[in-house]
Amino acid sequence: MSAVSEANATPHMHDRYSIHEVLPKHPKLALLVVYDGYGGHEIAEFLQTYLPTYINNLQNPMEFTQIGAVCSELDETIRKFSTVHIPSKIDEIGSSCLIAIIDKENRNILAANVGGCTIAIFDRDSHTVDELTPQHTIGEAKQIQEIQSKLATIPENQAIKFAKYGPQSLLQLRGLNAEQKPEYSICHVSNHPTSETEILKSPFYRTFGFNALKRKLDRPDILSAAPEFAFRKLEKNQVLILCSQGVTQRIGLAPLLQPINKYTETRFLPQQLYNTAKSFYTLGNCTIIAFSFC
């Protein structure tokens, strides 16, 4: 397993990551995490400090509900931390978080995603990609009307505003950029039915932080730290890739197959994937982790 993390065109690095080849209390498990901070590094850094310990202390880290409970507890802890240590930024910063827990004995992977990061399995034999994170799209008029109705209840003067952005996504104000101008990003709306791999209700947007806003809205169906889950087995000659938000949003996953097929040693992959993504467009903060079984 290996990683690359670069600030690139942005003046500050807000991403963080964790790689634990062994969890002390669960020696058969490994833990990989990408923390995609936005508006600042504080929440991502907080998660990097505490999340691995929370997961290590679980009775069964491969159990969906236990990971969901950890995310909820950490988000409340972050609210208290933000109120005391960064009150001026409490409505302006947050972090996505992508967790991969790997059972090295059975080759199983539990993925928990809070936000817009990407986790995928690349198969070198079939030259295919299996994205573990759900595709967030909507299509039916009834769903669009429901979204519009919920968005209409959000006060206009909140620090983060949501607005309808076409029929399949929402526009999220992430904060102010270096020029003190609003910076927006698109977040998609989940339309996946409840299943064994998605046991928690799908909010419209997932993030850690922004807790003052969460408290004001009191609408977990719109803004929440509830993760989305996927469970897969990593077969021989397959590679697990974790990417921070933005790495693949413009080019998709398919262009990454070429370097994955070319570089058979996992330790070289993150840098080569980074180089590939950067050749298509100017990257912002970028973090990539690669893992495969020997």
RASUL-V563480 format. One record per residue. RES is the residue in one letter. NEAR is the number of other C-alpha atoms within 8 Angstrom. Layout:
# RASUL-V563480
RES;NEAR + RES;NEAR
This chain:
# RASUL-V563480
M;8 + S;11 + A;11 + V;11 + S;10 + E;8 + A;12 + N;10 + A;8 + T;8 + P;6 + H;5 + M;9 + H;14 + D;16 + R;13 + Y;10 + S;10 + I;8 + H;8 + E;7 + V;10 + L;12 + P;6 + K;6 + H;8 + P;8 + K;9 + L;12 + A;14 + L;15 + L;12 + V;12 + V;18 + Y;16 + D;14 + G;16 + Y;11 + G;11 + G;9 + H;11 + E;10 + I;14 + A;16 + E;10 + F;9 + L;10 + Q;12 + T;8 + Y;8 + L;9 + P;10 + T;8 + Y;9 + I;10 + N;11 + N;7 + L;8 + Q;4 + N;6 + P;11 + M;7 + E;7 + F;9 + T;6 + Q;10 + I;12 + G;10 + A;8 + V;10 + C;11 + S;10 + E;8 + L;10 + D;12 + E;9 + T;8 + I;13 + R;13 + K;8 + F;9 + S;11 + T;9 + V;7 + H;6 + I;9 + P;8 + S;5 + K;8 + I;14 + D;12 + E;11 + I;16 + G;15 + S;14 + S;16 + C;14 + L;16 + I;12 + A;11 + I;13 + I;11 + D;11 + K;9 + E;5 + N;6 + R;10 + N;11 + I;12 + L;13 + A;14 + A;12 + N;14 + V;15 + G;12 + G;10 + C;16 + T;13 + I;13 + A;12 + I;13 + F;14 + D;11 + R;11 + D;6 + S;5 + H;9 + T;8 + V;11 + D;7 + E;9 + L;11 + T;11 + P;8 + Q;5 + H;9 + T;10 + I;12 + G;8 + E;6 + A;6 + K;6 + Q;9 + I;11 + Q;8 + E;8 + I;8 + Q;9 + S;8 + K;9 + L;10 + A;7 + T;6 + I;10 + P;6 + E;5 + N;5 + Q;8 + A;8 + I;11 + K;10 + F;10 + A;8 + K;10 + Y;9 + G;6 + P;8 + Q;10 + S;13 + L;13 + L;12 + Q;12 + L;11 + R;13 + G;12 + L;10 + N;8 + A;5 + E;5 + Q;6 + K;7 + P;9 + E;9 + Y;9 + S;8 + I;9 + C;10 + H;11 + V;12 + S;12 + N;7 + H;6 + P;5 + T;9 + S;6 + E;5 + T;9 + E;11 + I;10 + L;8 + K;8 + S;8 + P;12 + F;10 + Y;11 + R;14 + T;14 + F;15 + G;13 + F;13 + N;13 + A;9 + L;11 + K;12 + R;7 + K;6 + L;7 + D;6 + R;8 + P;8 + D;9 + I;9 + L;12 + S;13 + A;11 + A;13 + P;12 + E;15 + F;13 + A;11 + F;10 + R;7 + K;8 + L;12 + E;6 + K;5 + N;9 + Q;13 + V;15 + L;12 + I;12 + L;14 + C;14 + S;15 + Q;11 + G;10 + V;12 + T;11 + Q;7 + R;6 + I;9 + G;7 + L;8 + A;7 + P;8 + L;10 + L;12 + Q;7 + P;11 + I;13 + N;9 + K;6 + Y;9 + T;6 + E;6 + T;13 + R;9 + F;9 + L;13 + P;14 + Q;9 + Q;9 + L;12 + Y;12 + N;8 + T;11 + A;13 + K;9 + S;7 + F;7 + Y;6 + T;8 + L;11 + G;9 + N;13 + C;17 + T;15 + I;15 + I;14 + A;15 + F;10 + S;11 + F;7 + C;2
